[in-house]
Amino acid sequence: MTRILTCALLLLGLAACETAKGAGRDISKAGNAISGVAQDVQNSF
């Protein structure tokens, strides 16, 4: 469920950007979100 939500947010973020600089920010935010989810999963073990 979390993976689907993360992918959906990634697609929305990429669709919203208009410039290469905006794309870089969107990709960075998506990477941070994925890292946060990965950290949460790791902490749950």
Backbone as a ProteinNet text record, in pm:
[ID]
protein_1_A
[PRIMARY]
MTRILTCALLLLGLAACETAKGAGRDISKAGNAISGVAQDVQNSF
[TERTIARY]
83.3	0	88.1	189.8	279.6	355.7	392.9	467.2	381.3	253.9	163.9	148.6	132.6	118.8	245.4	360.6	487.5	502.1	468.5	476.8	380	259.8	162.3	212.6	269.7	324.8	440.7	522.1	633.3	581.8	482	427.1	363.1	292.3	232.1	339	443.4	551.4	621.8	646.4	712.3	621.7	492.8	399.4	387.5	409.2	392.1	512.1	628	746.7	751	805.2	809.5	951.6	1048.4	1185.2	1277.2	1397.8	1495.4	1524.6	1527.6	1550.5	1434.6	1313	1194.8	1195.6	1238.7	1246.4	1346.6	1458.4	1559.3	1505.5	1430.4	1370.1	1267.3	1185.3	1083.4	1147.3	1251.4	1319.3	1385.2	1442.4	1504	1400.5	1285.1	1178.6	1129	1116.4	1072.9	1176	1303.4	1409.4	1405.5	1379.5	1368.6	1249.2	1138.7	1019.5	1046.8	1113	1146.3	1241.8	1339.2	1433.3	1361.1	1265.3	1189.1	1108.3	1045.1	967.4	1060.1	1174.3	1270	1319	1343.2	1387.2	1278.4	1151.5	1040.4	1028.8	1044.1	1036.7	1150	1270	1386.1	1367.9	1312.8	1292.3	1184.7	1092.5	985.3	1034.8	1152.4	1205.3	1271
-118.5	0	125.3	126.2	240.7	257.8	146.2	152.1	216.2	181.3	237.7	387.8	427.2	569	645.9	590.1	654.9	671.2	567.1	574.3	678.1	684.4	782.5	924.6	947.2	1079.5	1114.7	1016.3	1038.8	1080.6	1011.2	1045.2	1183.6	1217.1	1350.1	1458.3	1432.7	1530.2	1553.4	1446.3	1460.6	1528.7	1503.9	1567.3	1717	1757.5	1897.3	1984	1926.7	2009.1	2054.8	2173.6	2230.1	2251.9	2251.2	2277.7	2169.1	2165.6	2068.7	2091.5	2216.3	2247.6	2197	2214.3	2163.9	2012.5	1949	1803	1754.7	1822.7	1785.4	1793.8	1898.5	1912.3	1802.4	1773.2	1669.5	1533	1501.8	1373.7	1364.6	1474.6	1476.8	1451.5	1516.3	1496.1	1352.2	1295.2	1155.6	1063.1	1090.4	1011.2	1019.8	1138.3	1155.1	1078.6	1079.5	1006.2	856	807.1	664.1	626.8	712.9	686.4	681.8	771.4	773.1	646.5	599.3	475	357.5	354.1	245.4	244.8	362.8	373	323.9	359.7	313.7	162.3	103.1	-42.6	-107.2	-51.6	-107.2	-96.7	13.4	31.3	-61.9	-106.1	-193.3	-335.2	-368.9	-504.1	-512.2
0	0	0	84.6	92.4	-38.3	-98.9	-225.6	-334.3	-338.9	-439	-417.2	-292.7	-260	-297.2	-268.9	-302	-452.9	-526.8	-673.7	-729.3	-672.9	-718.4	-692.8	-576	-544.4	-636.6	-669	-760.4	-897.3	-948.1	-1078.7	-1079.1	-973.6	-965.6	-958.8	-883.7	-872.5	-1004.3	-1077.7	-1207.5	-1309	-1300.3	-1393	-1365.5	-1241.7	-1204.4	-1240	-1258.7	-1283.1	-1427.9	-1451	-1585.5	-1635.9	-1548.3	-1590.2	-1536.6	-1586	-1537.1	-1389.1	-1347.9	-1206.5	-1122.2	-1169.4	-1099.4	-1093.3	-1201.5	-1203.5	-1099.9	-1088.3	-989.2	-847.6	-819.5	-685.8	-661.5	-764.1	-748.8	-725.2	-799.5	-784.1	-647.3	-601.8	-469.2	-359.6	-370.8	-271.7	-274.1	-393.4	-404.8	-340.7	-363.7	-301.8	-150.4	-98.9	46.1	101.2	27.7	71.6	73.4	-29.5	-35.9	76.4	102.9	212.2	346.4	364.1	488.4	507.1	401.3	408.5	436.3	369.8	392	537	591.6	730.5	825	796.2	879.5	877.8	759.4	747.3	825	810.8	879.9	1032.2	1078.8	1222.2	1276.3	1190.4	1237.6	1262.7	1214.5	1235.5	1367.6
[MASK]
+++++++++++++++++++++++++++++++++++++++++++++

